[in-house]
Amino acid sequence: MPMASAIARLQVHPTSVTNTVSRLVKDGLVQRETHPDDGRAALVVLTDTGREVIEKATASLNDVFSDVGLADDDTVDLVRILARFRKDAGDFRDPVPGPDPL
C-alpha cells in the first residue's frame, strides 16, 4: 500500500505514519519498497511475520468488538460523524489524489 493511502485510511498525521512504519520495519513486520509507477512514492509491504501478527490481532479484536450494541446503520453514522469531527478539528485532511493502491 502506498504511504499516502495508509495516511488517509488511518486518518493520522503523516509524521505519525512515517514513525510507525519505521518501527514496524525495525521489528520485521513490514518493509518499504519503491512504488513501481511513481519513484517518489513508497509502498508499505507486509512481511510474512507481519501478516501472521495481523491475523492474530484481527481475530482478537473481532472477538472483543463483534457486538457493540449498535445497529449497522448506526455504526456507519457514528463512524461518519467521528471522521467529520476529526477532520474539522484538523486531525487529518482529505488525501491528495495519488497512484492507485496496489
C-alpha positions as CSV (number, residue, x, y, z in Angstrom):
1,M,0.0,0.0,0.0
2,P,1.3,3.5,-0.8
3,M,2.2,5.5,2.3
4,A,-0.3,8.2,1.2
5,S,-3.1,5.6,1.2
6,A,-2.0,4.4,4.7
7,I,-2.2,8.0,6.0
8,A,-5.6,8.5,4.5
9,R,-7.0,5.2,5.8
10,L,-5.6,5.7,9.3
11,Q,-6.6,9.3,9.5
12,V,-3.5,10.4,11.3
13,H,-0.7,12.9,10.7
14,P,1.8,11.8,8.0
15,T,4.7,12.0,10.6
16,S,2.9,9.5,12.8
17,V,2.6,7.0,10.0
18,T,6.2,7.5,9.0
19,N,7.4,6.9,12.5
20,T,5.2,3.9,13.0
21,V,6.3,2.4,9.7
22,S,9.9,2.9,10.7
23,R,9.3,0.9,13.9
24,L,7.4,-1.8,12.1
25,V,10.4,-2.1,9.6
26,K,12.8,-2.4,12.6
27,D,10.6,-5.1,14.1
28,G,10.5,-7.0,10.7
29,L,6.7,-6.7,10.3
30,V,6.8,-4.5,7.1
31,Q,9.2,-3.4,4.6
32,R,9.4,-0.2,2.4
33,E,9.6,-0.6,-1.4
34,T,9.7,1.8,-4.2
35,H,6.3,2.3,-6.0
36,P,6.6,0.6,-9.4
37,D,4.9,3.5,-11.2
38,D,5.9,6.5,-9.1
39,G,9.5,6.7,-7.9
40,R,8.6,9.4,-5.4
41,A,6.2,7.2,-3.6
42,A,7.0,4.5,-1.1
43,L,5.0,1.3,-0.6
44,V,4.5,-0.4,2.8
45,V,4.6,-4.1,2.3
46,L,3.7,-6.7,4.9
47,T,6.3,-9.4,5.7
48,D,5.2,-12.9,6.4
49,T,5.7,-12.3,10.1
50,G,3.6,-9.1,9.8
51,R,0.8,-11.0,8.2
52,E,0.8,-13.6,11.0
53,V,0.6,-10.8,13.6
54,I,-2.2,-9.1,11.8
55,E,-4.2,-12.3,11.5
56,K,-3.9,-13.0,15.3
57,A,-4.7,-9.3,16.2
58,T,-7.7,-9.3,13.9
59,A,-9.2,-12.4,15.4
60,S,-8.7,-11.0,18.9
61,L,-10.3,-7.6,18.0
62,N,-13.2,-9.3,16.3
63,D,-13.8,-11.3,19.5
64,V,-13.9,-8.1,21.6
65,F,-15.9,-5.9,19.1
66,S,-18.1,-8.4,17.4
67,D,-21.2,-6.9,19.0
68,V,-21.0,-3.3,20.4
69,G,-24.8,-3.0,20.7
70,L,-25.4,-0.7,17.7
71,A,-27.4,-1.4,14.5
72,D,-25.3,-1.5,11.4
73,D,-26.8,1.8,10.2
74,D,-26.0,3.5,13.5
75,T,-22.4,2.2,13.3
76,V,-22.0,3.7,9.8
77,D,-23.4,7.0,11.0
78,L,-21.2,7.1,14.1
79,V,-18.0,6.5,12.0
80,R,-19.0,9.2,9.6
81,I,-19.7,11.7,12.4
82,L,-16.4,10.9,14.1
83,A,-14.5,11.2,10.9
84,R,-16.1,14.6,10.2
85,F,-15.4,15.7,13.8
86,R,-11.7,14.8,13.5
87,K,-11.3,16.4,10.1
88,D,-12.9,19.6,11.4
89,A,-10.6,19.5,14.4
90,G,-7.6,19.4,12.0
91,D,-6.6,15.8,12.8
92,F,-6.4,15.0,9.1
93,R,-7.1,16.3,5.7
94,D,-8.5,14.7,2.6
95,P,-5.7,12.9,0.8
96,V,-4.1,14.3,-2.3
97,P,-5.1,12.0,-5.2
98,G,-2.1,9.8,-5.9
99,P,-1.4,6.5,-7.5
100,D,-4.0,3.7,-7.1
101,P,-3.2,1.4,-4.3
102,L,-1.8,-2.0,-5.3
